[in-house]
């Protein structure tokens, strides 16, 4: 297996061979162009993202600056929005559903390194997929670690570090991120805590 094949299969791999380094450098060039465009050049930014990502739908908006490793492992659904300073280390697949909102400084890390220093110093890495369902809101400064799945309709509170799967229809927060409560029909008319729309 090539190092790229190992990476995509969730096996230990080395990231600084010619193929993977070249692909990261190519992505960095596109990301550099994306981040350097004027704020009004939305169409040009979107064209770069379409070229960079593995899959996009018609409606998405990513605020610069944005960072990623490869780009081709990122798939976003319809109506995706990422606020400033989004970082996606996409050494494995990152699948994001429809109507997903990222607040500023959200980071998704599919990549990891071994705990033992000898193995880590040998240059071995690993990567596991991240999946985010539909209608999810990820709060500011959230970190989502390798191998995590977040279910539909869930809210992850600001500053959380998500190390394990979070189910659908809940509010979760903390470090490590834990379920706080279910989202219920009572939440339909509340826009913040107990403040109601009516």
N, CA and C atoms as an extended XYZ file, in Angstrom:
594
Properties=species:S:1:pos:R:3:atomname:S:1:resname:S:1:resid:I:1 pbc="F F F"
N         0.839       -1.200        0.000 N   UNK     1
C         0.000        0.000        0.000 CA  UNK     1
C         0.874        1.251        0.000 C   UNK     1
N         0.432        2.268       -0.712 N   UNK     2
C         1.108        3.554       -0.640 CA  UNK     2
C         0.765        4.227        0.687 C   UNK     2
N         1.520        5.269        1.029 N   UNK     3
C         1.230        5.999        2.265 CA  UNK     3
C        -0.154        6.646        2.189 C   UNK     3
N        -0.551        7.109        1.024 N   UNK     4
C        -1.887        7.680        0.856 CA  UNK     4
C        -2.958        6.618        1.072 C   UNK     4
N        -2.771        5.441        0.511 N   UNK     5
C        -3.737        4.356        0.703 CA  UNK     5
C        -3.848        3.977        2.170 C   UNK     5
N        -2.708        3.940        2.857 N   UNK     6
C        -2.727        3.651        4.299 CA  UNK     6
C        -3.499        4.731        5.052 C   UNK     6
N        -3.229        5.991        4.715 N   UNK     7
C        -3.905        7.114        5.375 CA  UNK     7
C        -5.417        6.998        5.232 C   UNK     7
N        -5.860        6.755        4.016 N   UNK     8
C        -7.304        6.701        3.750 CA  UNK     8
C        -7.950        5.450        4.324 C   UNK     8
N        -7.161        4.416        4.612 N   UNK     9
C        -7.683        3.174        5.185 CA  UNK     9
C        -7.637        3.171        6.715 C   UNK     9
N        -7.181        4.270        7.338 N   UNK    10
C        -7.107        4.333        8.792 CA  UNK    10
C        -5.944        3.555        9.377 C   UNK    10
N        -4.928        3.293        8.555 N   UNK    11
C        -3.746        2.564        9.015 CA  UNK    11
C        -2.615        3.547        9.323 C   UNK    11
N        -1.628        3.125       10.113 N   UNK    12
C        -0.485        4.007       10.359 CA  UNK    12
C         0.209        4.346        9.035 C   UNK    12
N         0.588        5.611        8.898 N   UNK    13
C         1.217        6.045        7.654 CA  UNK    13
C         2.214        7.162        7.958 C   UNK    13
N         3.044        7.483        6.973 N   UNK    14
C         3.991        8.596        7.084 CA  UNK    14
C         3.592        9.669        6.084 C   UNK    14
N         3.464       10.896        6.584 N   UNK    15
C         2.835       11.978        5.822 CA  UNK    15
C         3.789       12.758        4.931 C   UNK    15
N         5.112       12.539        5.066 N   UNK    16
C         6.038       13.420        4.359 CA  UNK    16
C         6.704       12.791        3.138 C   UNK    16
N         6.043       11.761        2.588 N   UNK    17
C         6.478       11.258        1.291 CA  UNK    17
C         6.090       12.227        0.192 C   UNK    17
N         6.602       11.979       -1.004 N   UNK    18
C         6.409       12.906       -2.130 CA  UNK    18
C         4.937       13.102       -2.467 C   UNK    18
N         4.152       12.018       -2.507 N   UNK    19
C         2.753       12.125       -2.937 CA  UNK    19
C         1.922       12.966       -1.977 C   UNK    19
N         1.938       12.622       -0.687 N   UNK    20
C         1.106       13.339        0.277 CA  UNK    20
C         1.585       14.765        0.492 C   UNK    20
N         2.884       14.969        0.545 N   UNK    21
C         3.406       16.326        0.689 CA  UNK    21
C         2.983       17.180       -0.507 C   UNK    21
N         3.083       16.619       -1.698 N   UNK    22
C         2.676       17.348       -2.902 CA  UNK    22
C         1.199       17.715       -2.887 C   UNK    22
N         0.361       16.789       -2.422 N   UNK    23
C        -1.075       17.074       -2.358 CA  UNK    23
C        -1.389       18.145       -1.317 C   UNK    23
N        -0.695       18.125       -0.191 N   UNK    24
C        -0.897       19.175        0.814 CA  UNK    24
C        -0.424       20.529        0.290 C   UNK    24
N         0.678       20.536       -0.419 N   UNK    25
C         1.188       21.791       -0.975 CA  UNK    25
C         0.210       22.362       -2.011 C   UNK    25
N        -0.362       21.492       -2.834 N   UNK    26
C        -1.362       21.932       -3.812 CA  UNK    26
C        -2.561       22.562       -3.095 C   UNK    26
N        -3.042       21.905       -2.039 N   UNK    27
C        -4.174       22.440       -1.276 CA  UNK    27
C        -3.821       23.777       -0.641 C   UNK    27
N        -2.608       23.901       -0.128 N   UNK    28
C        -2.179       25.160        0.493 CA  UNK    28
C        -2.163       26.307       -0.504 C   UNK    28
N        -1.790       26.011       -1.738 N   UNK    29
C        -1.816       27.046       -2.778 CA  UNK    29
C        -3.247       27.534       -3.023 C   UNK    29
N        -4.185       26.598       -3.119 N   UNK    30
C        -5.582       26.990       -3.314 CA  UNK    30
C        -6.119       27.758       -2.110 C   UNK    30
N        -5.781       27.282       -0.907 N   UNK    31
C        -6.225       27.956        0.318 CA  UNK    31
C        -5.615       29.360        0.404 C   UNK    31
N        -4.366       29.498        0.004 N   UNK    32
C        -3.728       30.818       -0.018 CA  UNK    32
C        -4.491       31.762       -0.937 C   UNK    32
N        -4.833       31.279       -2.119 N   UNK    33
C        -5.606       32.099       -3.060 CA  UNK    33
C        -6.967       32.465       -2.479 C   UNK    33
N        -7.636       31.488       -1.877 N   UNK    34
C        -8.952       31.711       -1.259 CA  UNK    34
C        -8.876       32.801       -0.195 C   UNK    34
N        -7.903       32.674        0.695 N   UNK    35
C        -7.784       33.616        1.810 CA  UNK    35
C        -7.321       34.999        1.378 C   UNK    35
N        -6.724       35.113        0.192 N   UNK    36
C        -6.212       36.393       -0.285 CA  UNK    36
C        -7.197       37.211       -1.095 C   UNK    36
N        -8.351       36.652       -1.407 N   UNK    37
C        -9.326       37.389       -2.223 CA  UNK    37
C       -10.001       38.494       -1.421 C   UNK    37
N       -10.459       39.516       -2.133 N   UNK    38
C       -11.193       40.604       -1.498 CA  UNK    38
C       -12.545       40.086       -0.999 C   UNK    38
N       -13.114       40.717        0.042 N   UNK    39
C       -14.390       40.245        0.597 CA  UNK    39
C       -15.534       40.161       -0.415 C   UNK    39
N       -15.525       41.024       -1.420 N   UNK    40
C       -16.609       41.023       -2.414 CA  UNK    40
C       -16.469       39.915       -3.450 C   UNK    40
N       -15.343       39.227       -3.475 N   UNK    41
C       -15.096       38.222       -4.515 CA  UNK    41
C       -15.602       36.849       -4.091 C   UNK    41
N       -16.873       36.808       -3.744 N   UNK    42
C       -17.494       35.586       -3.232 CA  UNK    42
C       -17.506       34.482       -4.279 C   UNK    42
N       -17.847       34.822       -5.511 N   UNK    43
C       -17.911       33.803       -6.565 CA  UNK    43
C       -16.547       33.163       -6.801 C   UNK    43
N       -15.483       33.958       -6.782 N   UNK    44
C       -14.135       33.410       -6.955 CA  UNK    44
C       -13.778       32.493       -5.785 C   UNK    44
N       -14.145       32.917       -4.566 N   UNK    45
C       -13.892       32.065       -3.401 CA  UNK    45
C       -14.614       30.735       -3.543 C   UNK    45
N       -15.882       30.799       -3.937 N   UNK    46
C       -16.670       29.564       -4.077 CA  UNK    46
C       -16.096       28.634       -5.142 C   UNK    46
N       -15.591       29.205       -6.225 N   UNK    47
C       -14.986       28.378       -7.269 CA  UNK    47
C       -13.755       27.642       -6.736 C   UNK    47
N       -12.977       28.300       -5.913 N   UNK    48
C       -11.807       27.650       -5.322 CA  UNK    48
C       -12.246       26.512       -4.408 C   UNK    48
N       -13.260       26.750       -3.593 N   UNK    49
C       -13.744       25.695       -2.695 CA  UNK    49
C       -14.272       24.510       -3.494 C   UNK    49
N       -14.981       24.757       -4.573 N   UNK    50
C       -15.484       23.666       -5.422 CA  UNK    50
C       -14.341       22.851       -6.010 C   UNK    50
N       -13.252       23.518       -6.334 N   UNK    51
C       -12.075       22.833       -6.875 CA  UNK    51
C       -11.339       22.058       -5.779 C   UNK    51
N       -11.342       22.616       -4.571 N   UNK    52
C       -10.599       22.054       -3.450 CA  UNK    52
C       -11.308       20.880       -2.786 C   UNK    52
N       -12.602       21.036       -2.493 N   UNK    53
C       -13.355       20.035       -1.742 CA  UNK    53
C       -13.721       18.843       -2.610 C   UNK    53
N       -13.938       17.713       -1.950 N   UNK    54
C       -14.405       16.526       -2.651 CA  UNK    54
C       -15.830       16.671       -3.133 C   UNK    54
N       -16.668       17.401       -2.350 N   UNK    55
C       -18.081       17.572       -2.725 CA  UNK    55
C       -18.643       18.808       -2.040 C   UNK    55
N       -19.374       19.590       -2.818 N   UNK    56
C       -20.165       20.695       -2.283 CA  UNK    56
C       -21.541       20.615       -2.918 C   UNK    56
N       -22.492       21.309       -2.313 N   UNK    57
C       -23.807       21.493       -2.937 CA  UNK    57
C       -23.867       22.913       -3.480 C   UNK    57
N       -25.069       23.377       -3.829 N   UNK    58
C       -25.203       24.687       -4.459 CA  UNK    58
C       -24.933       25.844       -3.506 C   UNK    58
N       -25.438       25.750       -2.288 N   UNK    59
C       -25.340       26.859       -1.337 CA  UNK    59
C       -24.369       26.539       -0.215 C   UNK    59
N       -23.308       27.332       -0.118 N   UNK    60
C       -22.373       27.249        1.003 CA  UNK    60
C       -21.670       28.595        1.114 C   UNK    60
N       -21.161       28.882        2.304 N   UNK    61
C       -20.443       30.147        2.518 CA  UNK    61
C       -19.371       29.892        3.568 C   UNK    61
N       -18.131       30.088        3.180 N   UNK    62
C       -16.999       29.884        4.080 CA  UNK    62
C       -16.253       31.202        4.209 C   UNK    62
N       -16.203       31.708        5.438 N   UNK    63
C       -15.516       32.968        5.694 CA  UNK    63
C       -14.009       32.720        5.757 C   UNK    63
N       -13.220       33.536        5.062 N   UNK    64
C       -11.784       33.424        5.262 CA  UNK    64
C       -11.376       34.066        6.590 C   UNK    64
N       -10.286       33.646        7.204 N   UNK    65
C        -9.381       32.615        6.707 CA  UNK    65
C        -9.878       31.206        7.009 C   UNK    65
N        -9.522       30.311        6.104 N   UNK    66
C        -9.870       28.896        6.199 CA  UNK    66
C        -8.585       28.104        5.987 C   UNK    66
N        -8.494       26.935        6.636 N   UNK    67
C        -7.338       26.064        6.457 CA  UNK    67
C        -7.783       24.611        6.341 C   UNK    67
N        -7.081       23.839        5.509 N   UNK    68
C        -7.286       22.386        5.454 CA  UNK    68
C        -5.999       21.733        4.990 C   UNK    68
N        -5.950       20.395        5.084 N   UNK    69
C        -4.764       19.650        4.656 CA  UNK    69
C        -4.810       19.283        3.176 C   UNK    69
N        -5.884       18.620        2.768 N   UNK    70
C        -5.975       18.097        1.412 CA  UNK    70
C        -7.177       18.654        0.652 C   UNK    70
N        -8.284       18.840        1.333 N   UNK    71
C        -9.485       19.363        0.691 CA  UNK    71
C       -10.340       18.297        0.067 C   UNK    71
N        -9.747       17.379       -0.668 N   UNK    72
C       -10.536       16.376       -1.387 CA  UNK    72
C       -11.254       15.395       -0.470 C   UNK    72
N       -10.886       15.344        0.798 N   UNK    73
C       -11.590       14.481        1.758 CA  UNK    73
C       -12.765       15.174        2.438 C   UNK    73
N       -13.040       16.433        2.077 N   UNK    74
C       -14.112       17.203        2.706 CA  UNK    74
C       -15.348       17.193        1.813 C   UNK    74
N       -16.486       16.814        2.413 N   UNK    75
C       -17.774       16.810        1.716 CA  UNK    75
C       -18.757       17.611        2.551 C   UNK    75
N       -19.346       18.657        1.952 N   UNK    76
C       -20.307       19.482        2.686 CA  UNK    76
C       -21.668       19.439        1.997 C   UNK    76
N       -22.725       19.448        2.810 N   UNK    77
C       -24.080       19.417        2.300 CA  UNK    77
C       -24.594       20.802        1.948 C   UNK    77
N       -25.873       20.856        1.606 N   UNK    78
C       -26.524       22.115        1.224 CA  UNK    78
C       -26.587       23.067        2.410 C   UNK    78
N       -26.363       24.360        2.122 N   UNK    79
C       -26.538       25.416        3.118 CA  UNK    79
C       -25.527       25.300        4.266 C   UNK    79
N       -24.280       24.998        3.917 N   UNK    80
C       -23.199       24.935        4.908 CA  UNK    80
C       -22.616       26.322        5.121 C   UNK    80
N       -22.376       26.682        6.386 N   UNK    81
C       -21.740       27.956        6.702 CA  UNK    81
C       -20.628       27.730        7.720 C   UNK    81
N       -19.438       28.249        7.402 N   UNK    82
C       -18.306       28.211        8.333 CA  UNK    82
C       -17.831       29.630        8.569 C   UNK    82
N       -17.822       30.038        9.824 N   UNK    83
C       -17.362       31.369       10.183 CA  UNK    83
C       -15.823       31.401       10.197 C   UNK    83
N       -15.258       32.535       10.605 N   UNK    84
C       -13.816       32.772       10.526 CA  UNK    84
C       -12.976       31.695       11.225 C   UNK    84
N       -11.798       31.458       10.647 N   UNK    85
C       -10.763       30.611       11.253 CA  UNK    85
C       -11.163       29.151       11.397 C   UNK    85
N       -11.886       28.631       10.437 N   UNK    86
C       -12.199       27.206       10.427 CA  UNK    86
C       -10.961       26.437        9.952 C   UNK    86
N       -10.625       25.377       10.683 N   UNK    87
C        -9.508       24.506       10.313 CA  UNK    87
C       -10.018       23.075       10.236 C   UNK    87
N        -9.781       22.419        9.092 N   UNK    88
C       -10.174       21.024        8.920 CA  UNK    88
C        -8.945       20.231        8.480 C   UNK    88
N        -8.423       19.402        9.391 N   UNK    89
C        -7.329       18.505        9.032 CA  UNK    89
C        -7.960       17.235        8.474 C   UNK    89
N        -8.073       17.203        7.165 N   UNK    90
C        -8.849       16.157        6.484 CA  UNK    90
C        -7.973       15.044        5.931 C   UNK    90
N        -7.190       14.436        6.796 N   UNK    91
C        -6.397       13.274        6.380 CA  UNK    91
C        -7.279       12.049        6.194 C   UNK    91
N        -8.463       12.065        6.796 N   UNK    92
C        -9.513       11.073        6.554 CA  UNK    92
C       -10.758       11.839        6.105 C   UNK    92
N       -11.783       11.106        5.739 N   UNK    93
C       -13.017       11.724        5.240 CA  UNK    93
C       -13.665       12.597        6.320 C   UNK    93
N       -14.117       13.768        5.898 N   UNK    94
C       -14.926       14.658        6.731 CA  UNK    94
C       -16.234       14.872        5.982 C   UNK    94
N       -17.322       14.367        6.568 N   UNK    95
C       -18.630       14.440        5.918 CA  UNK    95
C       -19.532       15.323        6.762 C   UNK    95
N       -20.014       16.405        6.160 N   UNK    96
C       -20.840       17.399        6.850 CA  UNK    96
C       -22.180       17.462        6.136 C   UNK    96
N       -23.274       17.349        6.905 N   UNK    97
C       -24.612       17.295        6.331 CA  UNK    97
C       -25.162       18.637        5.894 C   UNK    97
N       -26.475       18.671        5.663 N   UNK    98
C       -27.177       19.885        5.240 CA  UNK    98
C       -27.455       20.796        6.435 C   UNK    98
N       -27.492       22.097        6.181 N   UNK    99
C       -27.880       23.102        7.184 CA  UNK    99
C       -27.004       23.050        8.429 C   UNK    99
N       -25.705       22.972        8.210 N   UNK   100
C       -24.747       22.932        9.315 CA  UNK   100
C       -24.086       24.303        9.441 C   UNK   100
N       -24.015       24.792       10.688 N   UNK   101
C       -23.396       26.079       10.991 CA  UNK   101
C       -22.165       25.866       11.870 C   UNK   101
N       -21.042       26.462       11.483 N   UNK   102
C       -19.837       26.501       12.303 CA  UNK   102
C       -19.637       27.934       12.766 C   UNK   102
N       -19.519       28.154       14.074 N   UNK   103
C       -19.143       29.454       14.617 CA  UNK   103
C       -17.640       29.673       14.377 C   UNK   103
N       -17.095       30.829       14.766 N   UNK   104
C       -15.656       31.053       14.557 CA  UNK   104
C       -14.780       30.057       15.314 C   UNK   104
N       -13.616       29.812       14.740 N   UNK   105
C       -12.552       29.019       15.375 CA  UNK   105
C       -12.932       27.559       15.614 C   UNK   105
N       -13.738       26.995       14.745 N   UNK   106
C       -14.050       25.565       14.825 CA  UNK   106
C       -12.929       24.781       14.151 C   UNK   106
N       -12.505       23.691       14.800 N   UNK   107
C       -11.424       22.862       14.275 CA  UNK   107
C       -11.843       21.392       14.251 C   UNK   107
N       -11.661       20.748       13.110 N   UNK   108
C       -11.915       19.324       12.962 CA  UNK   108
C       -10.581       18.633       12.684 C   UNK   108
N       -10.213       17.699       13.549 N   UNK   109
C        -8.909       17.036       13.445 CA  UNK   109
C        -9.102       15.540       13.213 C   UNK   109
N        -9.048       15.096       11.954 N   UNK   110
C        -9.089       13.657       11.701 CA  UNK   110
C        -7.742       13.010       12.017 C   UNK   110
N        -6.699       13.815       12.065 N   UNK   111
C        -5.339       13.305       12.216 CA  UNK   111
C        -4.957       13.141       13.681 C   UNK   111
N        -4.061       12.194       13.933 N   UNK   112
C        -3.538       11.981       15.277 CA  UNK   112
C        -2.151       11.374       15.214 C   UNK   112
N        -1.521       11.338       16.389 N   UNK   113
C        -0.168       10.803       16.508 CA  UNK   113
C        -0.128        9.797       17.657 C   UNK   113
N         0.732        8.774       17.575 N   UNK   114
C         0.828        7.783       18.649 CA  UNK   114
C         1.231        8.423       19.981 C   UNK   114
N         0.811        7.803       21.066 N   UNK   115
C         1.114        8.298       22.408 CA  UNK   115
C         2.584        8.056       22.764 C   UNK   115
N         3.107        6.890       22.414 N   UNK   116
C         4.495        6.574       22.798 CA  UNK   116
C         5.476        7.411       21.973 C   UNK   116
N         6.454        8.055       22.636 N   UNK   117
C         7.339        8.966       21.917 CA  UNK   117
C         8.193        8.309       20.842 C   UNK   117
N         8.625        7.060       21.051 N   UNK   118
C         9.461        6.418       20.035 CA  UNK   118
C         8.685        6.230       18.737 C   UNK   118
N         7.457        5.752       18.860 N   UNK   119
C         6.628        5.556       17.662 CA  UNK   119
C         6.272        6.899       17.041 C   UNK   119
N         5.925        7.864       17.890 N   UNK   120
C         5.566        9.198       17.387 CA  UNK   120
C         6.749        9.843       16.672 C   UNK   120
N         7.956        9.709       17.246 N   UNK   121
C         9.145       10.318       16.649 CA  UNK   121
C         9.572        9.637       15.350 C   UNK   121
N         9.062        8.438       15.101 N   UNK   122
C         9.377        7.750       13.843 CA  UNK   122
C         8.617        8.344       12.661 C   UNK   122
N         7.680        9.262       12.951 N   UNK   123
C         6.933        9.912       11.877 CA  UNK   123
C         5.606        9.264       11.561 C   UNK   123
N         5.196        8.282       12.354 N   UNK   124
C         3.937        7.595       12.112 CA  UNK   124
C         2.762        8.481       12.551 C   UNK   124
N         1.742        8.537       11.723 N   UNK   125
C         0.485        9.225       12.026 CA  UNK   125
C        -0.666        8.270       11.747 C   UNK   125
N        -1.883        8.703       12.099 N   UNK   126
C        -3.093        7.964       11.745 CA  UNK   126
C        -4.210        8.978       11.507 C   UNK   126
N        -5.283        8.543       10.889 N   UNK   127
C        -6.423        9.434       10.649 CA  UNK   127
C        -7.708        8.614       10.610 C   UNK   127
N        -8.755        9.134       11.288 N   UNK   128
C       -10.069        8.493       11.301 CA  UNK   128
C       -11.133        9.517       10.922 C   UNK   128
N       -12.184        9.092       10.231 N   UNK   129
C       -13.187       10.030        9.703 CA  UNK   129
C       -13.952       10.779       10.794 C   UNK   129
N       -14.461       11.936       10.408 N   UNK   130
C       -15.394       12.727       11.209 CA  UNK   130
C       -16.666       12.899       10.401 C   UNK   130
N       -17.810       12.665       11.057 N   UNK   131
C       -19.111       12.816       10.390 CA  UNK   131
C       -19.996       13.726       11.225 C   UNK   131
N       -20.583       14.725       10.573 N   UNK   132
C       -21.518       15.652       11.219 CA  UNK   132
C       -22.830       15.570       10.456 C   UNK   132
N       -23.923       15.320       11.177 N   UNK   133
C       -25.232       15.131       10.552 CA  UNK   133
C       -25.853       16.423       10.044 C   UNK   133
N       -27.136       16.372        9.765 N   UNK   134
C       -27.895       17.518        9.262 CA  UNK   134
C       -28.352       18.412       10.414 C   UNK   134
N       -28.498       19.707       10.118 N   UNK   135
C       -29.089       20.674       11.056 CA  UNK   135
C       -28.311       20.783       12.357 C   UNK   135
N       -26.998       20.774       12.250 N   UNK   136
C       -26.119       20.824       13.428 CA  UNK   136
C       -25.507       22.219       13.545 C   UNK   136
N       -25.416       22.702       14.782 N   UNK   137
C       -24.736       23.970       15.069 CA  UNK   137
C       -23.553       23.669       15.968 C   UNK   137
N       -22.361       24.046       15.503 N   UNK   138
C       -21.130       23.861       16.257 CA  UNK   138
C       -20.695       25.233       16.770 C   UNK   138
N       -20.641       25.391       18.085 N   UNK   139
C       -20.320       26.681       18.693 CA  UNK   139
C       -18.864       27.079       18.534 C   UNK   139
N       -18.574       28.342       18.898 N   UNK   140
C       -17.244       28.915       18.742 CA  UNK   140
C       -16.178       28.158       19.506 C   UNK   140
N       -15.031       27.982       18.861 N   UNK   141
C       -13.882       27.378       19.506 CA  UNK   141
C       -13.980       25.894       19.769 C   UNK   141
N       -14.928       25.214       19.130 N   UNK   142
C       -15.089       23.773       19.339 CA  UNK   142
C       -14.001       23.006       18.591 C   UNK   142
N       -13.486       21.967       19.233 N   UNK   143
C       -12.550       21.031       18.616 CA  UNK   143
C       -13.233       19.676       18.527 C   UNK   143
N       -13.229       19.094       17.328 N   UNK   144
C       -13.794       17.759       17.115 CA  UNK   144
C       -12.650       16.835       16.717 C   UNK   144
N       -12.456       15.780       17.498 N   UNK   145
C       -11.322       14.879       17.298 CA  UNK   145
C       -11.636       13.729       16.345 C   UNK   145
N       -10.586       13.020       15.986 N   UNK   146
C       -10.660       11.928       15.013 CA  UNK   146
C       -11.665       10.859       15.419 C   UNK   146
N       -12.407       10.375       14.427 N   UNK   147
C       -13.313        9.257       14.621 CA  UNK   147
C       -14.667        9.609       15.201 C   UNK   147
N       -14.969       10.890       15.375 N   UNK   148
C       -16.212       11.321       16.020 CA  UNK   148
C       -17.345       11.459       15.011 C   UNK   148
N       -18.550       11.038       15.444 N   UNK   149
C       -19.789       11.288       14.695 CA  UNK   149
C       -20.719       12.116       15.566 C   UNK   149
N       -21.294       13.164       14.983 N   UNK   150
C       -22.285       14.007       15.655 CA  UNK   150
C       -23.603       13.846       14.912 C   UNK   150
N       -24.661       13.500       15.655 N   UNK   151
C       -25.955       13.210       15.047 CA  UNK   151
C       -26.712       14.448       14.589 C   UNK   151
N       -27.827       14.205       13.892 N   UNK   152
C       -28.668       15.273       13.351 CA  UNK   152
C       -29.242       16.158       14.455 C   UNK   152
N       -29.425       17.436       14.118 N   UNK   153
C       -30.155       18.407       14.947 CA  UNK   153
C       -29.470       18.754       16.261 C   UNK   153
N       -28.226       18.395       16.416 N   UNK   154
C       -27.522       18.579       17.684 CA  UNK   154
C       -26.800       19.924       17.722 C   UNK   154
N       -26.656       20.467       18.932 N   UNK   155
C       -25.907       21.700       19.181 CA  UNK   155
C       -24.727       21.357       20.085 C   UNK   155
N       -23.531       21.785       19.672 N   UNK   156
C       -22.331       21.612       20.486 CA  UNK   156
C       -21.932       22.984       21.019 C   UNK   156
N       -21.916       23.136       22.340 N   UNK   157
C       -21.643       24.417       22.977 CA  UNK   157
C       -20.224       24.904       22.773 C   UNK   157
N       -20.072       26.219       22.811 N   UNK   158
C       -18.777       26.872       22.599 CA  UNK   158
C       -17.688       26.305       23.512 C   UNK   158
N       -16.495       26.188       22.948 N   UNK   159
C       -15.341       25.751       23.716 CA  UNK   159
C       -15.253       24.270       23.995 C   UNK   159
N       -16.165       23.493       23.456 N   UNK   160
C       -16.173       22.049       23.722 CA  UNK   160
C       -15.038       21.334       22.994 C   UNK   160
N       -14.598       20.232       23.598 N   UNK   161
C       -13.665       19.320       22.945 CA  UNK   161
C       -14.395       17.989       22.812 C   UNK   161
N       -14.727       17.628       21.562 N   UNK   162
C       -15.559       16.455       21.308 CA  UNK   162
C       -14.644       15.269       21.019 C   UNK   162
N       -14.602       14.328       21.965 N   UNK   163
C       -13.705       13.171       21.857 CA  UNK   163
C       -14.455       11.875       21.581 C   UNK   163
N       -15.792       11.899       21.747 N   UNK   164
C       -16.625       10.713       21.528 CA  UNK   164
C       -17.870       11.105       20.756 C   UNK   164
N       -18.541       10.103       20.178 N   UNK   165
C       -19.761       10.356       19.410 CA  UNK   165
C       -20.815       11.059       20.262 C   UNK   165
N       -21.559       11.961       19.625 N   UNK   166
C       -22.677       12.660       20.259 CA  UNK   166
C       -23.928       12.322       19.442 C   UNK   166
N       -25.014       11.878       20.084 N   UNK   167
C       -26.205       11.450       19.337 CA  UNK   167
C       -26.995       12.625       18.768 C   UNK   167
N       -28.054       12.311       18.066 N   UNK   168
C       -28.954       13.314       17.493 CA  UNK   168
C       -29.805       13.976       18.571 C   UNK   168
N       -30.269       15.198       18.252 N   UNK   169
C       -31.304       15.887       19.030 CA  UNK   169
C       -30.915       16.210       20.463 C   UNK   169
N       -29.637       16.598       20.675 N   UNK   170
C       -29.210       16.963       22.024 CA  UNK   170
C       -28.384       18.248       21.991 C   UNK   170
N       -28.278       18.859       23.168 N   UNK   171
C       -27.300       19.918       23.411 CA  UNK   171
C       -26.178       19.271       24.209 C   UNK   171
N       -24.947       19.454       23.751 N   UNK   172
C       -23.786       18.872       24.436 CA  UNK   172
C       -22.697       19.925       24.525 C   UNK   172
N       -21.922       19.879       25.602 N   UNK   173
C       -20.852       20.857       25.790 CA  UNK   173
C       -19.856       20.336       26.803 C   UNK   173
N       -18.705       20.997       26.843 N   UNK   174
C       -17.706       20.707       27.858 CA  UNK   174
C       -16.434       20.110       27.305 C   UNK   174
N       -15.487       19.916       28.209 N   UNK   175
C       -14.209       19.306       27.874 CA  UNK   175
C       -13.893       18.244       28.928 C   UNK   175
N       -14.154       16.964       28.574 N   UNK   176
C       -14.671       16.475       27.292 CA  UNK   176
C       -16.161       16.762       27.134 C   UNK   176
N       -16.602       16.845       25.887 N   UNK   177
C       -17.990       17.177       25.571 CA  UNK   177
C       -18.933       16.070       26.040 C   UNK   177
N       -19.992       16.484       26.758 N   UNK   178
C       -20.994       15.537       27.259 CA  UNK   178
C       -22.387       16.082       27.002 C   UNK   178
N       -23.348       15.182       26.934 N   UNK   179
C       -24.738       15.582       26.717 CA  UNK   179
C       -25.237       16.357       27.931 C   UNK   179
N       -25.859       17.513       27.669 N   UNK   180
C       -26.475       18.316       28.730 CA  UNK   180
C       -27.963       18.001       28.835 C   UNK   180
N       -28.623       17.988       27.680 N   UNK   181
C       -30.052       17.671       27.678 CA  UNK   181
C       -30.518       17.415       26.255 C   UNK   181
N       -31.726       16.865       26.140 N   UNK   182
C       -32.350       16.667       24.827 CA  UNK   182
C       -32.936       17.983       24.330 C   UNK   182
N       -33.018       18.123       23.020 N   UNK   183
C       -33.748       19.225       22.401 CA  UNK   183
C       -35.195       18.766       22.250 C   UNK   183
N       -36.144       19.586       22.729 N   UNK   184
C       -37.558       19.198       22.730 CA  UNK   184
C       -38.397       20.224       21.980 C   UNK   184
N       -39.691       19.926       21.845 N   UNK   185
C       -40.613       20.862       21.183 CA  UNK   185
C       -40.710       22.188       21.924 C   UNK   185
N       -40.417       22.195       23.220 N   UNK   186
C       -40.440       23.446       23.979 CA  UNK   186
C       -39.392       24.439       23.468 C   UNK   186
N       -38.359       23.936       22.802 N   UNK   187
C       -37.304       24.804       22.288 CA  UNK   187
C       -37.701       25.533       21.006 C   UNK   187
N       -38.818       25.155       20.386 N   UNK   188
C       -39.217       25.751       19.110 CA  UNK   188
C       -39.420       27.259       19.185 C   UNK   188
N       -39.897       27.762       20.304 N   UNK   189
C       -40.198       29.182       20.429 CA  UNK   189
C       -39.150       29.962       21.215 C   UNK   189
N       -38.038       29.314       21.567 N   UNK   190
C       -36.984       29.985       22.328 CA  UNK   190
C       -35.771       30.209       21.433 C   UNK   190
N       -35.311       31.449       21.408 N   UNK   191
C       -34.127       31.720       20.615 CA  UNK   191
C       -32.859       31.788       21.448 C   UNK   191
N       -33.005       32.001       22.768 N   UNK   192
C       -31.849       31.984       23.662 CA  UNK   192
C       -32.327       31.713       25.078 C   UNK   192
N       -31.874       30.615       25.651 N   UNK   193
C       -32.281       30.200       26.990 CA  UNK   193
C       -33.795       30.270       27.109 C   UNK   193
N       -34.335       31.136       27.981 N   UNK   194
C       -35.797       31.216       28.130 CA  UNK   194
C       -36.416       32.393       27.404 C   UNK   194
N       -35.683       33.051       26.507 N   UNK   195
C       -36.231       34.162       25.726 CA  UNK   195
C       -37.017       33.605       24.549 C   UNK   195
N       -38.286       34.033       24.439 N   UNK   196
C       -39.168       33.469       23.421 CA  UNK   196
C       -39.332       34.389       22.234 C   UNK   196
N       -39.677       33.796       21.098 N   UNK   197
C       -39.908       34.526       19.856 CA  UNK   197
C       -41.119       35.438       19.981 C   UNK   197
N       -42.181       34.959       20.641 N   UNK   198
C       -43.447       35.715       20.725 CA  UNK   198
C       -43.340       36.902       21.649 C   UNK   198
